[in-house]
Amino acid sequence: MKKPVLHAPESTMPTLSEIAKKAKVSTAVVSRIVNNDKTLRVSDETRERVKKIVVETGYTPNRAARSLRSTETGFLAMVVHDATNPVYAEITRGAHEAATRAGKSILLIDASVGGQAVTSVQELISGRGIDGLILQAADEKTDGLIATAARSNIPMVQLQARIDAQFPIVALPDYEATRLATQSLIDDGHTRIACIATRAGLTFTEERIRGWRSALADAGLIERLGDLVYSDPNLTGGKAALNAVRSNGTTATGLVCCNVLTAIGAMQTARELSIGIPGDLSIVAIHDSPFAEYCFVPLTTVRMPLFELGQEAIKMLISPSRPDHKADVVLAQPPVLVKRASSARRL
């Protein structure tokens, strides 16, 4: 009996020329639409017709082949500190959606895990393994090393904190957020309001402190010694920060926390010290999160446009005007107060 002859299955993947024939356009036009060439001048009807045929036929661009034909890899990197922080989840979701629409993929890198992560970023930059970089700085030495590596190699957008004046920054309405949080406590009758800020010197930290102070000043209230402390944006930092506030001798009945994790840590210390919330201390946190309403006392928050922040960072990064696009952007979407049980009218 003869052994059967095995044949490799024929590929059913359509070619660009086949798609072009179906769409009644040139192969070059199909290629530029598939590769999201924003300089291509075709009608919306033509663009949508080609995209529809691409989807129907199951055509998938070969990223490796594309990288051989151009200097682009199709990858962007996003560097954060402590990827477990839930605030980053919504930012990353927005960035991912915008990148996907632009035909890009995102590499998420946690710079807090050690020097090897930073070395990997530097190697990606120097080897042109990525087309651009988003950096969420945290006032660490590693941030400067990454920014220096990016200077002459790739475009970079700074997220919230400025490390290098050469690159643009996209920021949240931080000043407006703490003004809103502080004003909500003033409206509830609190006349001494403390603030737990994030790390000193960071751009967004200074803006949030400025908003807190502005609301106090407009209400004729003053910042007293010990009312302001700094904290890392995590549970441990929040616990230590409330202890610092109390040891400073402050009699504040209102507290603005510049990060939702900080606020939850502070609430835990308050419970350990038998400080009633909101009876003895009303708390408002910057950033909303799904778990804020499930705290042992549901947490009043100021919701920020985190999803939009991630989207805007990608738009800035892949702007056709890069690398000359230097303009800083503060998102126009206003913060929103989400009132829950952790803040109440002072009796």
Secondary structure as the mmCIF struct_conf table of DSSP 4:
data_model
#
loop_
_struct_conf.conf_type_id
_struct_conf.id
_struct_conf.beg_label_comp_id
_struct_conf.beg_label_asym_id
_struct_conf.beg_label_seq_id
_struct_conf.end_label_comp_id
_struct_conf.end_label_asym_id
_struct_conf.end_label_seq_id
HELX_LH_PP_P HELX_LH_PP_P1 LYS A 2 LEU A 6
HELX_LH_PP_P HELX_LH_PP_P2 ALA A 8 SER A 11
HELX_LH_PP_P HELX_LH_PP_P3 MET A 13 THR A 15
HELX_RH_AL_P HELX_RH_AL_P1 LEU A 16 ALA A 23
TURN_TY1_P TURN_TY1_P1 LYS A 24 LYS A 24
BEND BEND1 VAL A 25 VAL A 25
HELX_RH_AL_P HELX_RH_AL_P2 THR A 27 VAL A 34
TURN_TY1_P TURN_TY1_P2 ASN A 35 ASN A 36
TURN_TY1_P TURN_TY1_P3 LYS A 38 THR A 39
HELX_RH_AL_P HELX_RH_AL_P3 ASP A 44 THR A 57
TURN_TY1_P TURN_TY1_P4 GLY A 58 GLY A 58
HELX_RH_AL_P HELX_RH_AL_P4 ARG A 63 ARG A 69
BEND BEND2 SER A 70 THR A 71
BEND BEND3 GLY A 74 GLY A 74
STRN STRN1 PHE A 75 VAL A 80
BEND BEND4 HIS A 81 HIS A 81
TURN_TY1_P TURN_TY1_P5 ALA A 83 THR A 84
TURN_TY1_P TURN_TY1_P6 PRO A 86 PRO A 86
HELX_RH_AL_P HELX_RH_AL_P5 VAL A 87 ARG A 101
TURN_TY1_P TURN_TY1_P7 ALA A 102 GLY A 103
STRN STRN2 SER A 105 ASP A 110
HELX_RH_3T_P HELX_RH_3T_P1 ALA A 111 VAL A 113
HELX_RH_AL_P HELX_RH_AL_P6 GLY A 115 SER A 126
TURN_TY1_P TURN_TY1_P8 GLY A 127 ARG A 128
BEND BEND5 ILE A 130 ASP A 131
STRN STRN3 GLY A 132 LEU A 135
BEND BEND6 ASP A 139 ASP A 139
HELX_RH_AL_P HELX_RH_AL_P7 LYS A 141 ALA A 150
TURN_TY1_P TURN_TY1_P9 ARG A 151 ASN A 153
BEND BEND7 ILE A 154 ILE A 154
STRN STRN4 MET A 156 LEU A 159
BEND BEND8 GLN A 160 ALA A 161
BEND BEND9 ILE A 163 ILE A 163
TURN_TY1_P TURN_TY1_P10 ALA A 165 GLN A 166
BEND BEND10 PHE A 167 PHE A 167
STRN STRN5 ILE A 169 ALA A 171
HELX_RH_AL_P HELX_RH_AL_P8 ASP A 174 ASP A 187
TURN_TY1_P TURN_TY1_P11 ASP A 188 GLY A 189
BEND BEND11 THR A 191 THR A 191
STRN STRN6 ILE A 193 ALA A 197
BEND BEND12 THR A 198 ARG A 199
TURN_TY1_P TURN_TY1_P12 ALA A 200 GLY A 201
HELX_RH_AL_P HELX_RH_AL_P9 THR A 203 ASP A 218
TURN_TY1_P TURN_TY1_P13 ALA A 219 GLY A 220
HELX_LH_PP_P HELX_LH_PP_P4 GLU A 223 ARG A 224
TURN_TY1_P TURN_TY1_P14 LEU A 225 GLY A 226
BEND BEND13 ASP A 227 ASP A 227
STRN STRN7 LEU A 228 TYR A 230
BEND BEND14 PRO A 233 ASN A 234
HELX_RH_AL_P HELX_RH_AL_P10 LEU A 235 SER A 247
TURN_TY1_P TURN_TY1_P15 ASN A 248 GLY A 249
BEND BEND15 THR A 253 THR A 253
STRN STRN8 GLY A 254 CYS A 257
BEND BEND16 CYS A 258 ASN A 259
HELX_RH_AL_P HELX_RH_AL_P11 VAL A 260 GLU A 272
TURN_TY1_P TURN_TY1_P16 LEU A 273 SER A 274
TURN_TY1_P TURN_TY1_P17 ILE A 277 ASP A 280
STRN STRN9 SER A 282 ILE A 286
BEND BEND17 HIS A 287 HIS A 287
HELX_RH_3T_P HELX_RH_3T_P2 PRO A 290 TYR A 294
BEND BEND18 CYS A 295 VAL A 297
HELX_LH_PP_P HELX_LH_PP_P5 PRO A 298 LEU A 299
STRN STRN10 THR A 300 ARG A 303
HELX_RH_AL_P HELX_RH_AL_P12 LEU A 306 LEU A 317
TURN_TY1_P TURN_TY1_P18 ILE A 318 ILE A 318
TURN_TY1_P TURN_TY1_P19 PRO A 320 PRO A 323
BEND BEND19 ASP A 324 ASP A 324
STRN STRN11 VAL A 329 VAL A 330
BEND BEND20 GLN A 333 GLN A 333
HELX_LH_PP_P HELX_LH_PP_P6 PRO A 334 PRO A 335
STRN STRN12 VAL A 336 VAL A 338
TURN_TY1_P TURN_TY1_P20 ALA A 341 SER A 342
#
